[in-house]
């Protein structure tokens, strides 16, 4: 009973780790897209002649920078979660091995 319980925890942690890693990859892709848009906007701002167009681009630039800041914070949080989940996984694997050695 205890072994199957430990194995279910191990499997759940592995799944959570995979999901967290995928989410981190997805957020990195969003960040790269936002950075690309920022670079394009910065080039457009340099050649822009219309004040209203410039204002619109500056507003969009500001929103993209905010988005990148949010993504950075989320990536830090995801990294922390990965560290904790990997530590929990190692602990569960160790428990599982100890139980196997007793049997």
Beta strands, then each sheet from edge to edge (+ up, - down):
end
